[in-house]
Amino acid sequence: MNVEEVVRESLREQAGDGVRPPEGLADRVLALRRRRRTRTFAGLAVGTAAVVAAAVAVPALDSGGEDVRPASDAQTGDVVAHPDQSPPRDLIAAGSTALAAFYTSRTTEQPGGDKLTTRTYGLLDQKTGTYKKASKKWAWIDVAPGMRTAAVLEGELPARRIGILDLITGKVERWIPVNHPVAGVSWSPDGRELVATAYAKNPDRLIDLPDDHPKNPPQRHGSRTGFFVVDAPSGEVGPFRELPQKAAGKFGFFEGNSREDLRWSHDGKLLYVQLATGADGENRTWYTPEGKKTKAPAAERYAGWPEAGLSPDGKLLASDGDDKGSPVLDPRTGKKITTVPGQQQLAWADNKRLIAWGCDPKKCSGKGEFRNQLVLVTVDSEKVVPLSDFRKASDDYPGRWTPMFAAR
């Protein structure tokens, strides 16, 4: 029995039990499945079963006839663009990927001479399909694949518990207490696990060293202590793995980035830390979930700064770009296959299309490179589809906004 037959048989069984599914529900579930075919077979089987269970348990229409499906499902268009909005107010999506959230950063003077950088998030409200200003108490947010939930941390960081936020109700459905305070969490590609990075101090705070010269500005510091993996469905916290940052140099200055969080590999089997500079010119160091340093996966050996990384099928690799375009590499050899328009590749929409920052064609150099917008570009094509207006600040979101993407 194939997946389509399983879905329809499940709905017929529910009908036999006296629960009448909404008309066309099977087609909507299968359409959602088709949008997510880029996932692995195992992930697809689990994900489809979960979708069926959720779809049957929660009708698509409430008693008043209002569509209450998550907005990312209700808006099924291949490209959902708002080129007149910046920061965006309404859902932006392309292919299997959507803008799940965005944030702006602000640095303020603190008592005692410190400086603190905080984020203001615009988070997708799945009821309305709009981005709403998140609560100020959330110092860190990471949205899970599927965009039904997000992991949140309360400020000031580091936090003693991890919240699982329901993006439909807007409420924290579970708190997960931790023994080691964390300042960053990241979802695994399958949305089942979180890697939490622990710190002794807030990595977003610049510290005024007591013995430093009065004219020197507050300094970065390396206070990471380690990490652990959390099983999201059960809330079980895995063993703590020690992974301290390097100590300050001989003059007392820390040479790395204060925030050096753990992130997941493309297949979710390894973890890495993005560095400013690394050994042999590499800017990623790789670890097993048990905390042992290891080699880069073959497919991500040439991964650099772009957040897009590997295409869903693992056949293409996004590379560092500039105002003249962004290279796409063969992940096996690191050789350039082609160049796509755009300055920075942010996320894959599918195996051939990328969401990127694109600058104003008339001002794509010098200061103009900072006047950019979200665009959809295609491998082996010069076609560019604007997704947002050019990036700028607003009264609600002071400063330039930074996008955060997730599978829809």
N, C-alpha and C positions, 0 to 999 in steps of 0.2 A: 504494500500500500504506500503510495507516495504522499508527499506533504499535503498537496491539495486535497486528497481523499481523506487524510487524517483530520484536517480542519473541518471539512464538511460533515464527516461522520460524527465528530465531537459536537457540532451544532445540532445534528439530528437527535443525538442522545439527550441533549439538554431539552430539546423540544418535547421528546417523549416523556421527560420528567415533569412536564407542565410549564417549563420556562421557554417562552417564545423569543428567540433572538430577533433583533431588529432586522428589517428587510435590507438585504445587500451587505450584511455584516461579513459573510464569508469572503466576498469579493474585496472588501476593504482590508481584511486581515491578509489575504493573499497579495494584494497590492503592496502592503507594507513589507511582506516577505520579499517581494521582487526588488524593492529598493535596497534591501540589506543583503543581497546575494554575495557581496564582496567579503563577508565574514567566512570564517572556516566552517566546514560542515558540522562539526560538533557544536560550535557556538550557535549555528543556525538552528539546529534541532532543539537545543535548549531554549533559545530565544523565541522560536515559533510556538513551542508548547506554552511558554509563559504568556505570549500574546493571546493565544487562544483562550487560556484560562482567564486572563484579565478581561478580554473582550466579551466573553460569555457572562462573567460575573457582573460587569458594569455595562448597562445598556448604553447605546450611543445617543439616545434621546432621553431627556428627563420627562417628568409628567407634564410639563408645560410645553413640550415640543421643541425645547431649545437644545441645540447640538452641544454636548458637554464633553466630546472627545478632546484629548490633548490637542492644542493648536498645531503642533508639529505634525500630527497625523491628519487633522482636518484640512490643512493646506497642503494638498498633495502635488502641487505643481512642481515640475522638474526644477525650475528656477523661480524663486520668490525674491524679487529685488525691490529696493526702494532707493533709487539713485538721487532722490531729493531729500534724503534724511541723513544727518550727521550731527550728533550721535544718533544711531537708529532708534526709532520708536516702535516699529513693527517688525515682525519676524523676517529674517533674511536667511535664505537657504539655497542650496544648489546640489542636485544629485542626492547623495545619501548623507550629506553634511549640512549642518545648520549653525548659525551663530547662536550659541547657547547663552552667552553673557559677554560683557565687556567691562573694563574698569578704567578709571583714571587715577593717577597717583599725585599725592600732595605731601611736601616736606615742610614741617613746622618746627620752630624753635621750642625747646623744652627747658624746664627749670634745671639749673645746674650746668647749662651749656650744651646738652645733647641736642640732636636733631632726630625727628621721628618721621618716617615715610609711611603714610597710610593709604589705603585704596578705597575708592568709592565704586561700588559695583552696580551695573545695570543688568538685571537678571530676567531671563525670559519667564513670563507668567503664562503657564500652559492653559489657563482658562481663557485668557483674552488674546493671546498671540502677540502681546506687546512686552517691551522691556521696561521693567519697573525698578526704581531705585531701591536697592536692597537695604535692609536694616544696617544702621551704623555699627551695630555690635558685631557684625561679621567682618573680621579682619582678613579672612581667607575663605575663598569659595572655589570648589572644583566640581564641575558638572559631569555626571556619569553618562556614558553612552546610552542613547535612547532618550535622554533629557527628561526623565521622570523624577529623578532625585539629584541632590547635590550634597557634597560633604562640606561642612562649614566649621570654622574655628572662631571662637570668640576672642576679641581683643581685650587687653593688650597681649600680644603673643610673648612667649609660647603658651599654649593652652593645655589644660589638664583633661579635656574631653573632646571628642569628635561628634559633631551633630550630623544626622542624616535628615536632610531637609526635603520634604515633599513639594515638588514644583507645581503641583495641581492645587493642593490645599494651602501652601505657603507656610506649613507648620513643620516643626522638627518632630519626626515620628519616632526617633530613638537617639539617646545619648550613649556614646561608648566611652567609658572612663579609661584613662591610660596612666601607667605608672611613670612614664617619661614624658615630660611636656613637649608638645610638637608645635611647629610653626609652618608646616606645609604638608599637604596630603595630595595624592594623585591617584586617580582611578586607573585600574588595569584596562587593557583593550576590551576585555569581555564584560567589564562592569561588575565583576564579582568580588574584586579585592581592592584594597587601598594600601599604598605604601605611605607611611607616615614618617617624616623626617624630624628627629628630635634635636632641640637646641637648649643650651643652658640659659641663653639670653635671647632677646628679640633680635633676629638678624636684620630687621628693617630699622633698627635704631643705630645712629652714629653716636659714638661715646666720646665725651670730652675726657681725655686721660688726665688724671690728677697731677702727674709729674710732667706733663707736656708743656711746651712753650705757650704762653697765653695767646700768641698770635696764630698758632696752628689751629686749623679747623677740627671738629670732631672726627674721630677715626672709625674706620671699619674694624670689625673684629671677627674672629673665627670661633664660634661657640657650638658648632654642631657636635653632638655627642654620639649619634648613631641613627638607627631606623628600625622599624618593624612593619610587618604586613598584617593587615586586618581583613578577616573574612566578613564581607559586608552583610550577607544574609543572616549569619548567626551572631555577628558582633564579636566573635572570638578574636582576641589579640594574640598574635604570634610572638615568638621569642624576640627579645631586644638584641640587635646586632650593633656592637660598638663600631663607630666609624668617625673618629674625631677629625677635624680639619687640622691643617698644618699650623704650627705655632707662628707667632709674629717674628719678623726678622730681627737682626741684631740692634736696630735702632728703635725697636718697639712697635713698628708699623706692620700691620697685616697686609700681605701682598695679594691675597685671593679675594673672592667675593664673599661678603658676609653670608649671603643666602646661597647655599649650594645643596639644593634639594635632590632627592632621588626621584628618578622617572623610569617609566617602563619601556622596554624594547618593543618593537613592532609586533612581535608574536607573544609578548607578555611573559617570556621565560627568563629574561634577565633585567637588570636595573642599571641605570647609568647616571652620572653626574655631569652636567654641562659646566665646563670650566672656561675661564677667560683664556688661559693658555695651558697646554698640557705637554706631557712627554712626547718627544719626536714630532712636535707640531700638532698633535691631536688635541681636540678640545672636548673630548668625552672620555671619562674613565668608567669601566664596566665592572659590575659585581653580580654575583649570584644572589638569589634571595636569602642565602645563608650568610652573606656578608663577605664572601671570598672574592678577591680581585681576579678578573678573568679577561680573556680576549674579547674584542668586539665580535658580534655575530657577523658571519660572512656577508650577509646582505646589508649590514649597516656599518661596514668597515670604513666607508668613505663619507659617512654622514657628517655634516658640518653644523652650521647654525640654523638653517631653515626648519621651522617647526613642522612643515609638511612631511618631511622624511620620505619613507617608502610609500609607493602607491599601494592601494589595497591588495593588488595581486602580487606585489613584491618585485615587479619587473622594471620599475623606474624609480629613480632617486632624485628628489629635489636638491638643488645645490645653491650656494651663495650667489646672489645676483647684485645688480646695480641699476642705475637709471637706464642702461642700454638693454636690459633684459636679464633673465635668470636661466642658467643652464639646467638641463635635465640629464642625469648621468645613467650609465649602465651600472647598477649596484655591484655587479660581479667584478668589473674591471676598473671602475672609477672614471672611465672615459666619457666625454660629452657625447650625447646622442643628438641633442637639439637644444635650441634656446626658445623660451617662451617669453612673451611680453610680461612686464611687471618687475618690480624691484625686489620683492621678498615673497617667497612662496609660503603660505600659511597653512593650508590644509588641502587634501585631495577631495574633490567632489565625487570622483569615480576614478577608474583606471586611466583616463585620458584627459581629465579636466582638473584644474587647480584653482583654488581661491587664493588671491595674492593681493599685495599692495601694489597699486599702479599709480604713477604720478601723472600730473597734468601734461599731456603731450606737448603743449606749447611752452611749458616751463619745466621740462624734465632734466634740469641740471642746476647746480648751485643751490640756492635757496629753494628753488622750485621742487626739488626732490622731496621736500618735507610737505608739500601740498599733494597728498595722495588720498586714494579712495579704495575701497574693496572692489575688486574686479574678478570676473571669471575668465580664465584663459584656457586654451586647448592646445595640447601637444600637436606639433606639425600644423599649426594654424596661426594666423595673425589676428584672428577674431578676438575681440575684447568686449565683454558684457559688464557694464557697471552694475554693482550690487548696492553700493551706498553712495552718499554724496562725499565730497572731499572732507577729510578729517579736520575737525575743529572742536573747540571747546563750547560749552553752553553754561547757562546759569546753574543747572542741576549737576552738571559734570564738568567742573573746571579742569582744564588741562586736556591734552590729546588722549583720546581713548584707545585702548588696546583690546583687540578682539579675542574671544575664547570660543573655540569650536568643539562640537561633539557630533557623533553619529545620531541621525534622527530616525 
